[in-house]
């Protein structure tokens, strides 16, 4: 595995770990980002936080990196579908996550 792929994987892992922990520690700050029509908002925030932490850890371990990257692709695609209208107003952090994932997949 190339150094570039490893660096991007680690950067994406750190991003996912920070975001995932934020979901778990401050769910009230994240819950307003869940679309109004989505059921069980608080449960969704906790579940996505756990998923982000697990994926982040998976990206740090070379043996699980391909699996974690594949799950991350699915998670980001699901996020994109749920937030299609909101994507016009996303912050740089979300765009950085997409860019990091795209670079990781491209370089793999």
ZAZA-378113 format. One record per atom (N, C-alpha, C): x, y, z; residue number from 0; chain. Coordinates in Angstrom, 2 decimals, m for minus. Example, Ala and Ser with C-alpha at 12.3 -4.5 7.8 and 13.67 -1.06 7.14 Angstrom:
<rs>
(r (13.19, m5.69, 7.80), 0, A)
(r (12.30, m4.50, 7.80), 0, A)
(r (13.20, m3.30, 7.80), 0, A)
(r (12.85, m2.25, 7.08), 1, A)
(r (13.67, m1.06, 7.14), 1, A)
(r (12.90, 0.03, 7.87), 1, A)
</rs>
This chain:
<rs>
(r (0.85, m1.17, 0.00), 0, A)
(r (0.00, 0.00, 0.00), 0, A)
(r (0.89, 1.24, 0.00), 0, A)
(r (0.54, 2.20, m0.80), 1, A)
(r (1.39, 3.39, m0.94), 1, A)
(r (1.27, 4.31, 0.27), 1, A)
(r (2.27, 5.13, 0.42), 2, A)
(r (2.27, 6.10, 1.51), 2, A)
(r (1.10, 7.07, 1.38), 2, A)
(r (0.79, 7.48, 0.16), 3, A)
(r (m0.31, 8.42, m0.06), 3, A)
(r (m1.64, 7.83, 0.41), 3, A)
(r (m1.89, 6.56, 0.09), 4, A)
(r (m3.13, 5.91, 0.51), 4, A)
(r (m3.18, 5.82, 2.03), 4, A)
(r (m2.05, 5.49, 2.65), 5, A)
(r (m1.99, 5.39, 4.11), 5, A)
(r (m2.27, 6.74, 4.75), 5, A)
(r (m1.67, 7.79, 4.23), 6, A)
(r (m1.88, 9.13, 4.79), 6, A)
(r (m3.34, 9.55, 4.66), 6, A)
(r (m3.92, 9.35, 3.49), 7, A)
(r (m5.33, 9.73, 3.29), 7, A)
(r (m6.24, 8.89, 4.19), 7, A)
(r (m5.93, 7.61, 4.31), 8, A)
(r (m6.73, 6.74, 5.19), 8, A)
(r (m6.68, 7.24, 6.62), 8, A)
(r (m5.49, 7.63, 7.10), 9, A)
(r (m5.35, 8.12, 8.46), 9, A)
(r (m6.08, 9.46, 8.64), 9, A)
(r (m5.97, 10.35, 7.68), 10, A)
(r (m6.67, 11.63, 7.77), 10, A)
(r (m8.18, 11.43, 7.81), 10, A)
(r (m8.67, 10.56, 6.95), 11, A)
(r (m10.10, 10.28, 6.93), 11, A)
(r (m10.52, 9.59, 8.23), 11, A)
(r (m9.67, 8.71, 8.74), 12, A)
(r (m9.97, 8.02, 10.00), 12, A)
(r (m10.09, 9.02, 11.14), 12, A)
(r (m9.14, 9.95, 11.24), 13, A)
(r (m9.19, 10.96, 12.30), 13, A)
(r (m10.45, 11.80, 12.18), 13, A)
(r (m10.78, 12.21, 10.96), 14, A)
(r (m12.00, 12.98, 10.73), 14, A)
(r (m13.23, 12.21, 11.20), 14, A)
(r (m13.33, 10.94, 10.80), 15, A)
(r (m14.48, 10.13, 11.19), 15, A)
(r (m14.53, 9.89, 12.70), 15, A)
(r (m13.38, 9.68, 13.32), 16, A)
(r (m13.34, 9.48, 14.76), 16, A)
(r (m13.80, 10.73, 15.50), 16, A)
(r (m13.34, 11.89, 15.08), 17, A)
(r (m13.75, 13.14, 15.73), 17, A)
(r (m15.25, 13.37, 15.55), 17, A)
(r (m15.73, 13.20, 14.32), 18, A)
(r (m17.15, 13.40, 14.05), 18, A)
(r (m17.99, 12.36, 14.80), 18, A)
(r (m17.54, 11.11, 14.80), 19, A)
(r (m18.28, 10.06, 15.48), 19, A)
(r (m18.38, 10.31, 16.97), 19, A)
(r (m17.27, 10.70, 17.60), 20, A)
(r (m17.29, 11.01, 19.03), 20, A)
(r (m18.20, 12.21, 19.30), 20, A)
(r (m18.17, 13.20, 18.43), 21, A)
(r (m19.07, 14.35, 18.59), 21, A)
(r (m20.54, 13.91, 18.56), 21, A)
(r (m20.87, 12.97, 17.69), 22, A)
(r (m22.24, 12.44, 17.66), 22, A)
(r (m22.62, 11.81, 18.99), 22, A)
(r (m21.67, 11.11, 19.60), 23, A)
(r (m21.95, 10.38, 20.84), 23, A)
(r (m21.93, 11.27, 22.08), 23, A)
(r (m21.07, 12.28, 22.08), 24, A)
(r (m20.90, 13.13, 23.26), 24, A)
(r (m21.89, 14.30, 23.26), 24, A)
(r (m22.16, 14.86, 22.09), 25, A)
(r (m23.07, 16.01, 21.99), 25, A)
(r (m24.16, 15.76, 20.96), 25, A)
(r (m25.01, 14.75, 21.20), 26, A)
(r (m26.04, 14.42, 20.20), 26, A)
(r (m27.02, 15.56, 19.95), 26, A)
(r (m27.24, 16.41, 20.94), 27, A)
(r (m28.16, 17.53, 20.76), 27, A)
(r (m27.69, 18.54, 19.74), 27, A)
(r (m26.38, 18.63, 19.57), 28, A)
(r (m25.84, 19.56, 18.57), 28, A)
(r (m25.91, 18.98, 17.16), 28, A)
(r (m25.93, 17.65, 17.07), 29, A)
(r (m25.94, 16.98, 15.77), 29, A)
(r (m27.37, 16.71, 15.30), 29, A)
(r (m28.26, 16.48, 16.24), 30, A)
(r (m29.63, 16.10, 15.90), 30, A)
(r (m30.34, 17.08, 14.95), 30, A)
(r (m30.13, 18.40, 15.05), 31, A)
(r (m30.79, 19.31, 14.11), 31, A)
(r (m30.36, 19.09, 12.64), 31, A)
(r (m29.25, 18.40, 12.43), 32, A)
(r (m28.80, 18.12, 11.06), 32, A)
(r (m29.58, 16.98, 10.41), 32, A)
(r (m30.28, 16.20, 11.22), 33, A)
(r (m31.08, 15.10, 10.69), 33, A)
(r (m32.33, 15.72, 10.06), 33, A)
(r (m32.68, 15.30, 8.83), 34, A)
(r (m33.85, 15.88, 8.16), 34, A)
(r (m35.12, 15.75, 9.01), 34, A)
(r (m35.99, 16.73, 8.89), 35, A)
(r (m37.25, 16.75, 9.65), 35, A)
(r (m38.07, 15.48, 9.46), 35, A)
(r (m38.08, 14.94, 8.25), 36, A)
(r (m38.93, 13.79, 7.94), 36, A)
(r (m38.35, 12.47, 8.45), 36, A)
(r (m37.12, 12.47, 8.93), 37, A)
(r (m36.46, 11.23, 9.35), 37, A)
(r (m36.95, 10.81, 10.74), 37, A)
(r (m37.37, 9.54, 10.91), 38, A)
(r (m37.83, 9.08, 12.23), 38, A)
(r (m36.65, 8.78, 13.18), 38, A)
(r (m36.92, 8.75, 14.46), 39, A)
(r (m35.95, 8.35, 15.48), 39, A)
(r (m34.63, 9.12, 15.34), 39, A)
(r (m34.71, 10.42, 15.42), 40, A)
(r (m33.53, 11.26, 15.20), 40, A)
(r (m32.39, 10.95, 16.17), 40, A)
(r (m32.68, 10.88, 17.45), 41, A)
(r (m31.62, 10.67, 18.44), 41, A)
(r (m30.96, 9.31, 18.23), 41, A)
(r (m31.75, 8.28, 17.97), 42, A)
(r (m31.20, 6.95, 17.70), 42, A)
(r (m30.32, 6.98, 16.45), 42, A)
(r (m30.74, 7.70, 15.44), 43, A)
(r (m29.96, 7.83, 14.22), 43, A)
(r (m28.62, 8.51, 14.49), 43, A)
(r (m28.63, 9.54, 15.32), 44, A)
(r (m27.39, 10.25, 15.67), 44, A)
(r (m26.43, 9.30, 16.38), 44, A)
(r (m26.94, 8.54, 17.35), 45, A)
(r (m26.07, 7.60, 18.06), 45, A)
(r (m25.55, 6.50, 17.14), 45, A)
(r (m26.44, 5.95, 16.31), 46, A)
(r (m26.03, 4.86, 15.40), 46, A)
(r (m24.98, 5.34, 14.40), 46, A)
(r (m25.18, 6.54, 13.86), 47, A)
(r (m24.19, 7.04, 12.90), 47, A)
(r (m22.87, 7.37, 13.61), 47, A)
(r (m22.93, 7.82, 14.86), 48, A)
(r (m21.71, 8.07, 15.61), 48, A)
(r (m20.92, 6.80, 15.84), 48, A)
(r (m21.62, 5.73, 16.22), 49, A)
(r (m20.94, 4.44, 16.42), 49, A)
(r (m20.35, 3.96, 15.09), 49, A)
(r (m21.13, 4.07, 14.01), 50, A)
(r (m20.64, 3.64, 12.70), 50, A)
(r (m19.38, 4.42, 12.30), 50, A)
(r (m19.40, 5.72, 12.51), 51, A)
(r (m18.23, 6.53, 12.15), 51, A)
(r (m17.00, 6.16, 12.96), 51, A)
(r (m17.18, 5.89, 14.24), 52, A)
(r (m16.05, 5.48, 15.08), 52, A)
(r (m15.51, 4.12, 14.62), 52, A)
(r (m16.40, 3.17, 14.35), 53, A)
(r (m15.96, 1.84, 13.91), 53, A)
(r (m15.25, 1.93, 12.56), 53, A)
(r (m15.79, 2.70, 11.64), 54, A)
(r (m15.15, 2.86, 10.33), 54, A)
(r (m13.80, 3.55, 10.49), 54, A)
(r (m13.74, 4.57, 11.34), 55, A)
(r (m12.48, 5.27, 11.58), 55, A)
(r (m11.41, 4.34, 12.11), 55, A)
(r (m11.77, 3.51, 13.07), 56, A)
(r (m10.82, 2.53, 13.61), 56, A)
(r (m10.41, 1.55, 12.50), 56, A)
(r (m11.38, 1.10, 11.71), 57, A)
(r (m11.08, 0.17, 10.63), 57, A)
(r (m10.12, 0.74, 9.60), 57, A)
(r (m10.20, 2.04, 9.35), 58, A)
(r (m9.28, 2.68, 8.40), 58, A)
(r (m7.85, 2.75, 8.94), 58, A)
(r (m7.69, 2.71, 10.25), 59, A)
(r (m6.35, 2.78, 10.85), 59, A)
(r (m5.61, 1.45, 10.78), 59, A)
(r (m6.35, 0.36, 10.64), 60, A)
(r (m5.75, m0.98, 10.65), 60, A)
(r (m5.62, m1.47, 9.21), 60, A)
(r (m4.40, m1.70, 8.73), 61, A)
(r (m4.22, m2.10, 7.33), 61, A)
(r (m5.05, m3.33, 6.92), 61, A)
(r (m5.20, m4.29, 7.81), 62, A)
(r (m5.94, m5.50, 7.46), 62, A)
(r (m7.43, m5.23, 7.24), 62, A)
(r (m7.98, m4.22, 7.91), 63, A)
(r (m9.41, m3.92, 7.77), 63, A)
(r (m9.68, m2.69, 6.91), 63, A)
(r (m8.62, m2.07, 6.43), 64, A)
(r (m8.77, m0.83, 5.66), 64, A)
(r (m9.67, m0.97, 4.44), 64, A)
(r (m9.52, m2.02, 3.61), 65, A)
(r (m10.41, m2.14, 2.44), 65, A)
(r (m11.88, m2.28, 2.84), 65, A)
(r (m12.15, m3.07, 3.87), 66, A)
(r (m13.53, m3.22, 4.35), 66, A)
(r (m14.07, m1.89, 4.85), 66, A)
(r (m13.28, m1.20, 5.66), 67, A)
(r (m13.71, 0.08, 6.22), 67, A)
(r (m13.94, 1.11, 5.13), 67, A)
(r (m13.09, 1.12, 4.11), 68, A)
(r (m13.26, 2.07, 3.01), 68, A)
(r (m14.54, 1.77, 2.24), 68, A)
(r (m14.83, 0.49, 2.03), 69, A)
(r (m16.07, 0.12, 1.34), 69, A)
(r (m17.31, 0.53, 2.12), 69, A)
(r (m17.28, 0.31, 3.43), 70, A)
(r (m18.40, 0.71, 4.27), 70, A)
(r (m18.52, 2.24, 4.30), 70, A)
(r (m17.39, 2.92, 4.32), 71, A)
(r (m17.41, 4.38, 4.30), 71, A)
(r (m18.05, 4.90, 3.01), 71, A)
(r (m17.74, 4.26, 1.89), 72, A)
(r (m18.36, 4.66, 0.62), 72, A)
(r (m19.87, 4.53, 0.73), 72, A)
(r (m20.35, 3.40, 1.26), 73, A)
(r (m21.79, 3.19, 1.42), 73, A)
(r (m22.40, 4.22, 2.37), 73, A)
(r (m21.70, 4.50, 3.47), 74, A)
(r (m22.21, 5.48, 4.43), 74, A)
(r (m22.31, 6.87, 3.80), 74, A)
(r (m21.26, 7.28, 3.08), 75, A)
(r (m21.30, 8.60, 2.45), 75, A)
(r (m22.35, 8.67, 1.35), 75, A)
(r (m22.55, 7.58, 0.62), 76, A)
(r (m23.62, 7.56, m0.38), 76, A)
(r (m24.99, 7.68, 0.28), 76, A)
(r (m25.19, 6.95, 1.37), 77, A)
(r (m26.46, 7.04, 2.10), 77, A)
(r (m26.65, 8.46, 2.63), 77, A)
(r (m25.61, 9.03, 3.18), 78, A)
(r (m25.68, 10.41, 3.68), 78, A)
(r (m26.06, 11.36, 2.55), 78, A)
(r (m25.45, 11.18, 1.41), 79, A)
(r (m25.74, 12.05, 0.27), 79, A)
(r (m27.20, 11.94, m0.16), 79, A)
(r (m27.72, 10.72, m0.22), 80, A)
(r (m29.11, 10.53, m0.63), 80, A)
(r (m30.09, 11.16, 0.36), 80, A)
(r (m29.81, 11.03, 1.64), 81, A)
(r (m30.70, 11.57, 2.67), 81, A)
(r (m30.64, 13.09, 2.71), 81, A)
(r (m29.50, 13.66, 2.38), 82, A)
(r (m29.30, 15.10, 2.49), 82, A)
(r (m29.14, 15.80, 1.13), 82, A)
(r (m29.77, 15.29, 0.10), 83, A)
(r (m29.58, 15.88, m1.23), 83, A)
(r (m29.83, 17.38, m1.24), 83, A)
(r (m30.93, 17.83, m0.66), 84, A)
(r (m31.22, 19.25, m0.67), 84, A)
(r (m30.23, 20.03, 0.19), 84, A)
(r (m29.84, 19.45, 1.32), 85, A)
(r (m28.93, 20.13, 2.24), 85, A)
(r (m27.51, 20.25, 1.69), 85, A)
(r (m27.16, 19.45, 0.71), 86, A)
(r (m25.78, 19.48, 0.20), 86, A)
(r (m25.41, 20.82, m0.42), 86, A)
(r (m26.40, 21.61, m0.76), 87, A)
(r (m26.11, 22.94, m1.30), 87, A)
(r (m25.54, 23.85, m0.21), 87, A)
(r (m25.71, 23.45, 1.05), 88, A)
(r (m25.31, 24.31, 2.16), 88, A)
(r (m24.30, 23.64, 3.10), 88, A)
(r (m23.60, 22.64, 2.62), 89, A)
(r (m22.69, 21.89, 3.50), 89, A)
(r (m21.47, 22.70, 3.88), 89, A)
(r (m20.90, 22.32, 5.00), 90, A)
(r (m19.68, 22.98, 5.48), 90, A)
(r (m18.46, 22.34, 4.82), 90, A)
(r (m17.33, 22.96, 5.01), 91, A)
(r (m16.09, 22.44, 4.44), 91, A)
(r (m15.71, 21.09, 5.01), 91, A)
(r (m16.13, 20.79, 6.25), 92, A)
(r (m15.80, 19.50, 6.85), 92, A)
(r (m16.41, 18.36, 6.06), 92, A)
(r (m17.66, 18.50, 5.68), 93, A)
(r (m18.32, 17.45, 4.90), 93, A)
(r (m17.65, 17.32, 3.54), 93, A)
(r (m17.34, 18.43, 2.92), 94, A)
(r (m16.66, 18.38, 1.63), 94, A)
(r (m15.28, 17.75, 1.77), 94, A)
(r (m14.60, 18.02, 2.86), 95, A)
(r (m13.30, 17.41, 3.11), 95, A)
(r (m13.44, 15.90, 3.25), 95, A)
(r (m14.49, 15.45, 3.92), 96, A)
(r (m14.72, 14.01, 4.06), 96, A)
(r (m14.93, 13.36, 2.70), 96, A)
(r (m15.75, 13.98, 1.86), 97, A)
(r (m15.97, 13.44, 0.52), 97, A)
(r (m14.66, 13.43, m0.28), 97, A)
(r (m13.92, 14.51, m0.20), 98, A)
(r (m12.66, 14.59, m0.94), 98, A)
(r (m11.67, 13.55, m0.43), 98, A)
(r (m11.59, 13.39, 0.87), 99, A)
(r (m10.68, 12.40, 1.43), 99, A)
(r (m11.05, 10.99, 1.02), 99, A)
(r (m12.31, 10.69, 1.07), 100, A)
(r (m12.76, 9.36, 0.66), 100, A)
(r (m12.50, 9.14, m0.82), 100, A)
(r (m12.82, 10.13, m1.63), 101, A)
(r (m12.59, 10.01, m3.06), 101, A)
(r (m11.11, 9.79, m3.36), 101, A)
(r (m10.24, 10.54, m2.68), 102, A)
(r (m8.81, 10.38, m2.89), 102, A)
(r (m8.36, 8.99, m2.44), 102, A)
(r (m8.88, 8.54, m1.33), 103, A)
(r (m8.51, 7.20, m0.82), 103, A)
(r (m8.90, 6.12, m1.82), 103, A)
(r (m10.15, 6.19, m2.28), 104, A)
(r (m10.64, 5.18, m3.24), 104, A)
(r (m9.85, 5.27, m4.54), 104, A)
(r (m9.59, 6.48, m5.00), 105, A)
(r (m8.86, 6.67, m6.25), 105, A)
(r (m7.44, 6.11, m6.16), 105, A)
(r (m6.78, 6.33, m5.04), 106, A)
(r (m5.40, 5.90, m4.88), 106, A)
(r (m5.25, 4.43, m4.50), 106, A)
(r (m6.34, 3.81, m4.11), 107, A)
(r (m6.24, 2.39, m3.68), 107, A)
(r (m5.97, 1.47, m4.82), 107, A)
</rs>
